[in-house]
Amino acid sequence: MIGSDIATMSHDDIQLMYAAGRQINEKGNASI
């Protein structure tokens, strides 16, 4: 399901999602 969702996303959407994930990971790592 996730694979097909990503396949229908635009390149910009994927970049935004990736950037958001990086921010979440950085905040999580900083809070540990």
N, C-alpha and C positions, 0 to 999 in steps of 0.2 A: 504493500500500500504506500509506504513512504517513498519508494523508488518511483512509482508512477506519479505521485504528487510532485516530486521534484522535476520530473520530466516535463510536466505541463507548466512549470513556473518559468518566468522570464529570467534572463541573466541578472537583471537588477534585483529581482526578488531574492534570488539565491545569495547575492552578495550582501543584501541587507540582513538576511537570516544568519549568514556566516558571521557578519560583524557583530550582531546581537549576541550570538553564541560566544564569541570571543570575549565580549564585555562581561557576560555572565561568568565565564570561566575565570577571568582575571579577578573579578570581585570575590568569587568563591575562594580562589587561591589566596587572596590577600587576607581573607577573614579567618583562614585556618591558623 
